[in-house]
Amino acid sequence: MADVVNLNRARKARARAAATVQAAASRAAFGRTKAQKQADARERARHEATVDGARRED
């Protein structure tokens, strides 16, 4: 016979797990210093310039 599942507990547990994942993503995105953000922006700009320079004209 199957176990009885409290649907409210299951729903709340699923919501807590989703909130935990969202919190981890927010910490990774916004929990950085200004210097780290600037370094990432410089790296992204350098990469875009490299890709644009390698693009062929049709």
TARAGI-V842583 format. One line per field, one symbol per residue. ss: DSSP state (a for helix, b for strand, c for the rest). psi: psi as a letter, one per 20 degrees, with the letter a starting at -180 (. if undefined). burial: b if it has 9 or more other C-alpha atoms within 8 Angstrom, else e. A space follows every 10 residues. Layout:
ss: ???
psi: ???
burial: ???
This chain:
ss: ccccccaaaa aaaaaaaaaa aaaaaaaaaa cccaaaaaaa aaaaaaaaaa aaaacccc
psi: qqqppohggg ghghhgghhg gggggghhgi kqrhhgghgh ggggggghhg ghhipqp.
burial: eeeeeeeeeb eeeeeeeeee eeeeebeeee eeeeeebeee eeeeeeeeee eeeeeeee
